[in-house]
Amino acid sequence: MASSNDLISEKLTKVNEKLNGFDDVDISNDPMDTSTSSNVNQVNTFVIKTQKTSNVEGQALYCPATQIDADEEREFSTPYVRQTKAQAESGTYHRPARVYADGIFDMFHSGHARMLMQAKNLFPNTHLIVGVCNDELTHRLKGKTVMNGKERYEALLHCRYVDEIIINAPWTLQDEYLDKHRIDFVAHDDLPYGAAGSEDIYKPLKDKGMFCATQRTEGISTSDIITRIVKDYDVYIRRNLARGYSPKELNLSYMREKKIVAVNTLDSMKARVNNMEERYKEFVGDIKNRGDELMQHWRDRSTDLLHTFLAIYGGFNGAVHQVMAALSPPASPTTSEGIPAMTDDDFKNEDGEEEEKFYETDN
């Protein structure tokens, strides 16, 4: 009896064929022995949702999309019948709707990813095919790209929404190409796209009911990204020079290189001056804070010393006050006019004898 991994691999092969819409493969009466592996039921239910899934030992759970050359011959065992939109929208057709989206996909960004997400979600059961033009065709009809063809293909292979990519795709879609790759619908934004003497190369597909419109993401495009780089050209040149790229790699002339080096040197000096200024401010601030801390410490310490002194000499200080009070008696009483009042001692001479008192009498 075959091992469980062999049975799972066979099952995956059949599921992939059915998902791709290449053959009307019957997987309802599969001879796999469900008692041989606990993972079989998981394969039967989960793997049918995506051709990128595999539970086979030694294989990743998610794999890159399938890559096919546009000129590659494809053979199918059953005739192809294109789905209608009603059939695709119902989700009950015996195979997924094969939706095709084409483009250049230079500097793959979120706008590309959102467009592919929309295409993938057009119908309940969708197999998304992405056509990518090669460098020769793109440079001739649209202009030079930042990424080469291989880099653009690789970016799409790892997009989660993409099931299959067709490299060396044509600029315009002919019936022969659509039939060869069994394409049911074509997804693109609804703006007229003129090329090859036509105001809108997608008009024939719109007339046939094969066109599905997607929405562009505002504020992001390959042209926008390139514009940002061109706008801040000097910044990125200096950035890459600092990271070790040579002037030759950056296509810089001798004079341009020297100018950038001079600007970098000036900016470096400015940065050093600013840094020194900041450090000076920090130094002055530290001194001030330290001075404030020392003054506060002295206040706290002097208060403690005073309290200690009073605690030790407080009783003695009271005795001193008593002695001073005794040594310094209160001042003599005064008359109402403020003149000191006369006492008996004022009428004694130096020997202590009482002198005669003279009183004024009224006439």
C-alpha positions as CSV (number, residue, x, y, z in Angstrom):
1,M,0.0,0.0,0.0
2,A,1.3,3.5,-0.8
3,S,2.4,5.7,2.0
4,S,0.3,8.5,3.3
5,N,2.6,11.2,1.9
6,D,2.4,9.6,-1.6
7,L,-1.4,9.6,-1.3
8,I,-1.4,13.2,-0.2
9,S,0.9,14.2,-3.1
10,E,-1.4,12.5,-5.6
11,K,-4.4,14.2,-4.1
12,L,-2.6,17.6,-4.3
13,T,-1.7,17.0,-7.9
14,K,-5.4,16.4,-8.8
15,V,-6.6,19.4,-6.8
16,N,-4.1,21.7,-8.5
17,E,-5.2,20.4,-11.9
18,K,-8.8,21.1,-11.0
19,L,-8.0,24.5,-9.5
20,N,-6.1,25.6,-12.6
21,G,-9.0,24.7,-14.7
22,F,-6.9,22.6,-17.0
23,D,-8.9,19.4,-16.7
24,D,-12.3,18.4,-15.4
25,V,-10.6,16.1,-12.9
26,D,-13.0,14.0,-10.7
27,I,-11.8,14.1,-7.1
28,S,-15.1,13.1,-5.6
29,N,-14.4,9.4,-5.7
30,D,-10.7,9.4,-4.9
31,P,-9.3,6.0,-4.0
32,M,-7.2,7.4,-1.2
33,D,-7.5,5.3,2.0
34,T,-8.6,7.8,4.6
35,S,-7.6,5.5,7.4
36,T,-3.8,5.7,6.5
37,S,-3.3,9.3,7.6
38,S,-4.9,11.7,10.1
39,N,-4.1,14.6,7.7
40,V,-6.2,13.3,4.8
41,N,-9.4,15.1,5.9
42,Q,-7.5,18.3,6.3
43,V,-6.1,18.0,2.8
44,N,-9.5,17.2,1.4
45,T,-11.1,20.4,2.9
46,F,-8.3,22.9,3.2
47,V,-6.1,22.3,0.2
48,I,-9.0,22.8,-2.2
49,K,-9.1,26.5,-1.2
50,T,-5.7,27.3,-2.6
51,Q,-3.1,25.7,-4.9
52,K,-0.3,27.1,-2.8
53,T,-1.0,24.8,0.2
54,S,0.8,21.6,0.9
55,N,0.9,19.3,3.9
56,V,3.5,17.0,2.3
57,E,6.5,16.5,4.6
58,G,9.5,18.6,3.5
59,Q,7.5,21.2,1.6
60,A,6.5,24.6,2.8
61,L,2.9,25.3,3.6
62,Y,2.8,28.2,1.2
63,C,4.7,28.2,-2.0
64,P,5.3,30.8,-4.8
65,A,2.8,31.1,-7.6
66,T,3.3,29.0,-10.8
67,Q,5.3,30.6,-13.6
68,I,4.6,29.9,-17.2
69,D,6.0,31.4,-20.4
70,A,3.5,32.9,-22.8
71,D,5.0,31.0,-25.7
72,E,4.9,27.7,-23.8
73,E,2.7,25.0,-25.3
74,R,-0.2,23.9,-23.0
75,E,-2.1,20.7,-23.5
76,F,-5.5,19.9,-22.0
77,S,-7.4,16.7,-22.0
78,T,-10.8,18.5,-22.1
79,P,-12.2,21.2,-24.3
80,Y,-12.4,24.7,-22.8
81,V,-15.8,26.4,-22.2
82,R,-15.6,29.9,-21.0
83,Q,-17.6,30.9,-17.9
84,T,-20.2,33.6,-17.9
85,K,-20.3,36.2,-15.3
86,A,-23.5,34.8,-13.9
87,Q,-21.8,31.4,-13.5
88,A,-18.7,32.9,-11.9
89,E,-20.7,35.0,-9.5
90,S,-22.8,32.1,-8.3
91,G,-19.6,30.2,-7.2
92,T,-21.2,26.9,-8.1
93,Y,-19.3,26.2,-11.4
94,H,-17.2,23.1,-11.4
95,R,-14.0,25.0,-11.6
96,P,-12.7,28.4,-10.5
97,A,-13.1,31.5,-12.7
98,R,-9.8,32.2,-14.4
99,V,-9.2,35.9,-14.1
100,Y,-6.3,37.6,-15.9
101,A,-4.6,40.9,-14.9
102,D,-1.7,42.3,-16.9
103,G,0.8,45.0,-16.4
104,I,4.4,46.0,-15.9
105,F,4.5,46.0,-12.1
106,D,7.7,48.0,-11.9
107,M,8.8,48.8,-8.3
108,F,5.9,46.6,-7.0
109,H,4.0,48.6,-4.4
110,S,0.7,48.7,-2.5
111,G,-1.2,50.0,-5.4
112,H,-0.3,46.9,-7.4
113,A,-1.1,44.7,-4.5
114,R,-4.6,46.3,-3.9
115,M,-5.4,45.9,-7.6
116,L,-4.5,42.2,-7.5
117,M,-6.5,41.8,-4.3
118,Q,-9.6,43.3,-6.1
119,A,-9.1,40.9,-9.0
120,K,-8.7,37.9,-6.7
121,N,-12.0,38.8,-5.0
122,L,-14.1,39.4,-8.1
123,F,-15.8,36.0,-7.7
124,P,-16.3,33.5,-4.8
125,N,-13.9,31.1,-6.5
126,T,-11.1,32.8,-8.5
127,H,-7.8,31.6,-10.0
128,L,-5.8,34.8,-10.6
129,I,-3.4,34.8,-13.5
130,V,-1.0,37.8,-13.9
131,G,0.6,38.6,-17.3
132,V,3.9,40.5,-17.2
133,C,5.5,42.0,-20.3
134,N,9.3,41.5,-20.8
135,D,11.9,44.3,-20.8
136,E,12.3,44.5,-24.6
137,L,8.5,45.1,-25.2
138,T,8.1,47.4,-22.2
139,H,11.1,49.6,-22.9
140,R,10.0,50.0,-26.5
141,L,6.4,50.8,-25.9
142,K,6.4,52.4,-22.4
143,G,9.9,53.4,-21.4
144,K,12.8,52.2,-19.2
145,T,11.9,50.4,-16.0
146,V,13.8,50.5,-12.7
147,M,13.5,46.8,-12.1
148,N,14.4,44.3,-14.8
149,G,12.1,41.6,-15.9
150,K,13.4,38.9,-13.6
151,E,13.0,41.2,-10.6
152,R,9.4,42.1,-11.6
153,Y,8.5,38.4,-12.1
154,E,10.0,37.5,-8.7
155,A,8.0,40.2,-6.9
156,L,4.7,38.9,-8.3
157,L,5.5,35.2,-7.6
158,H,5.5,36.0,-3.9
159,C,2.3,38.1,-3.9
160,R,-0.3,36.2,-1.8
161,Y,-3.2,36.9,-4.2
162,V,-1.4,35.5,-7.3
163,D,-1.9,31.9,-8.4
164,E,-0.1,32.0,-11.7
165,I,2.1,34.4,-13.7
166,I,2.7,34.4,-17.4
167,I,6.0,36.0,-18.4
168,N,6.6,37.5,-21.8
169,A,3.0,38.5,-22.0
170,P,1.7,40.4,-25.0
171,W,0.8,44.1,-25.0
172,T,-2.6,43.5,-26.4
173,L,-4.8,40.5,-25.9
174,Q,-5.9,38.5,-28.8
175,D,-8.5,35.7,-28.8
176,E,-5.9,33.1,-29.6
177,Y,-4.0,34.1,-26.4
178,L,-7.1,34.1,-24.3
179,D,-8.2,30.7,-25.5
180,K,-4.7,29.2,-25.1
181,H,-4.5,30.2,-21.4
182,R,-8.2,29.5,-20.8
183,I,-8.9,33.1,-19.6
184,D,-12.5,33.8,-18.6
185,F,-12.2,37.4,-17.6
186,V,-9.7,40.3,-17.7
187,A,-9.3,42.7,-14.8
188,H,-8.0,46.3,-15.2
189,D,-8.9,49.8,-14.2
190,D,-11.7,51.2,-16.3
191,L,-9.8,54.2,-17.8
192,P,-9.3,53.9,-21.6
193,Y,-5.8,52.6,-22.3
194,G,-4.6,53.6,-25.8
195,A,-2.0,51.7,-27.7
196,A,-1.2,50.2,-31.1
197,G,-3.5,52.6,-32.9
198,S,-6.5,51.9,-30.6
199,E,-8.0,54.4,-28.2
200,D,-8.8,51.6,-25.7
201,I,-7.1,48.1,-26.1
202,Y,-9.7,46.7,-23.6
203,K,-12.8,47.7,-25.6
204,P,-13.1,44.4,-27.4
205,L,-13.2,42.6,-24.1
206,K,-15.7,45.0,-22.7
207,D,-17.9,44.4,-25.7
208,K,-17.7,40.6,-25.0
209,G,-18.6,41.0,-21.4
210,M,-15.2,39.6,-20.3
211,F,-13.9,42.9,-18.7
212,C,-14.0,43.4,-14.9
213,A,-13.1,46.9,-13.7
214,T,-10.8,47.5,-10.7
215,Q,-10.2,50.7,-8.8
216,R,-6.8,52.5,-8.8
217,T,-5.3,53.5,-5.5
218,E,-4.9,57.2,-5.3
219,G,-1.5,58.7,-4.2
220,I,0.7,55.7,-5.1
221,S,2.1,54.7,-8.4
222,T,5.5,53.8,-9.9
223,S,5.6,57.2,-11.5
224,D,4.9,58.9,-8.1
225,I,7.7,57.0,-6.5
226,I,10.2,57.9,-9.2
227,T,9.1,61.5,-9.0
228,R,9.9,61.5,-5.2
229,I,13.4,60.1,-5.9
230,V,14.0,62.7,-8.7
231,K,12.8,65.5,-6.5
232,D,15.2,64.6,-3.7
233,Y,18.0,63.5,-6.1
234,D,20.8,65.1,-4.1
235,V,19.6,63.6,-0.8
236,Y,19.6,60.1,-2.2
237,I,22.9,60.5,-4.0
238,R,24.6,61.7,-0.8
239,R,22.9,58.8,1.1
240,N,24.2,56.2,-1.3
241,L,27.7,57.7,-1.3
242,A,27.7,57.5,2.5
243,R,26.7,53.9,2.2
244,G,29.7,53.0,0.1
245,Y,28.5,53.3,-3.5
246,S,31.1,54.7,-5.8
247,P,30.6,57.8,-8.0
248,K,30.9,55.6,-11.0
249,E,28.1,53.4,-9.9
250,L,26.0,56.5,-9.3
251,N,27.0,57.9,-12.7
252,L,28.5,61.1,-11.2
253,S,30.9,63.4,-13.0
254,Y,34.2,64.4,-11.3
255,M,32.9,68.0,-10.6
256,R,29.6,66.7,-9.3
257,E,31.3,64.3,-7.0
258,K,33.6,67.1,-5.6
259,K,30.6,69.4,-5.0
260,I,28.7,66.7,-3.1
261,V,31.8,65.9,-1.0
262,A,32.1,69.6,-0.2
263,V,28.4,69.8,0.8
264,N,28.8,66.7,2.9
265,T,31.8,68.2,4.7
266,L,30.0,71.4,5.4
267,D,26.9,69.6,6.7
268,S,29.2,67.5,8.9
269,M,30.8,70.6,10.3
270,K,27.4,72.1,11.0
271,A,26.3,68.9,12.7
272,R,29.4,69.0,14.9
273,V,28.8,72.7,15.8
274,N,25.2,71.9,16.6
275,N,26.3,68.9,18.7
276,M,28.8,71.1,20.6
277,E,26.2,73.7,21.2
278,E,23.8,71.1,22.6
279,R,26.5,69.7,24.8
280,Y,27.4,73.2,26.0
281,K,23.7,73.8,26.9
282,E,23.6,70.5,28.7
283,F,26.9,71.4,30.6
284,V,25.6,74.8,31.7
285,G,22.3,73.2,32.7
286,D,24.1,70.6,34.7
287,I,26.2,73.2,36.5
288,K,23.1,75.2,37.4
289,N,21.3,72.1,38.6
290,R,24.3,71.1,40.6
291,G,24.5,74.6,42.2
292,D,20.8,74.5,43.1
293,E,21.3,71.1,44.6
294,L,24.3,72.3,46.7
295,M,22.4,75.4,47.9
296,Q,19.5,73.3,48.9
297,H,21.8,70.8,50.6
298,W,23.5,73.6,52.6
299,R,20.1,75.0,53.7
300,D,19.0,71.6,54.8
301,R,22.3,71.0,56.6
302,S,22.4,74.4,58.3
303,T,18.8,73.9,59.6
304,D,19.9,70.5,61.0
305,L,22.9,72.1,62.7
306,L,20.8,74.8,64.2
307,H,18.3,72.3,65.6
308,T,21.2,70.2,67.0
309,F,22.8,73.3,68.7
310,L,19.5,74.3,70.3
311,A,18.8,70.8,71.5
312,I,22.3,70.7,73.2
313,Y,22.5,74.2,74.6
314,G,18.8,75.1,75.0
315,G,18.9,74.8,78.9
316,F,22.1,76.8,79.3
317,N,20.7,79.5,77.0
318,G,17.8,79.9,79.5
319,A,20.2,80.4,82.4
320,V,22.1,83.0,80.5
321,H,18.9,85.0,80.0
322,Q,18.1,84.8,83.7
323,V,21.6,86.1,84.6
324,M,21.4,88.9,82.1
325,A,18.0,89.9,83.5
326,A,19.5,90.1,87.0
327,L,22.5,92.2,85.8
328,S,20.3,94.5,83.9
329,P,17.3,95.6,86.1
330,P,14.3,97.3,84.7
331,A,14.5,101.0,84.1
332,S,13.3,103.5,86.9
333,P,9.7,104.6,86.9
334,T,9.0,108.0,85.3
335,T,6.6,110.8,86.0
336,S,3.8,111.6,83.7
337,E,6.0,114.1,82.0
338,G,8.6,111.5,81.3
339,I,11.0,112.7,84.1
340,P,12.4,110.0,86.3
341,A,10.7,110.0,89.8
342,M,12.8,111.0,92.9
343,T,13.5,108.3,95.5
344,D,14.9,108.5,99.1
345,D,18.3,107.5,97.8
346,D,18.4,110.7,95.8
347,F,18.6,112.7,99.1
348,K,21.6,110.9,100.6
349,N,25.1,112.2,100.2
350,E,28.2,110.2,99.4
351,D,28.5,109.1,103.1
352,G,25.0,107.9,103.1
353,E,23.7,110.6,105.4
354,E,20.3,112.1,104.6
355,E,20.4,115.6,103.3
356,E,17.9,118.3,104.1
357,K,14.9,118.2,101.9
358,F,13.6,121.4,100.4
359,Y,10.0,121.5,99.5
360,E,8.2,124.2,97.8
361,T,5.2,125.6,99.6
362,D,2.3,127.6,98.4
363,N,2.2,131.2,99.4
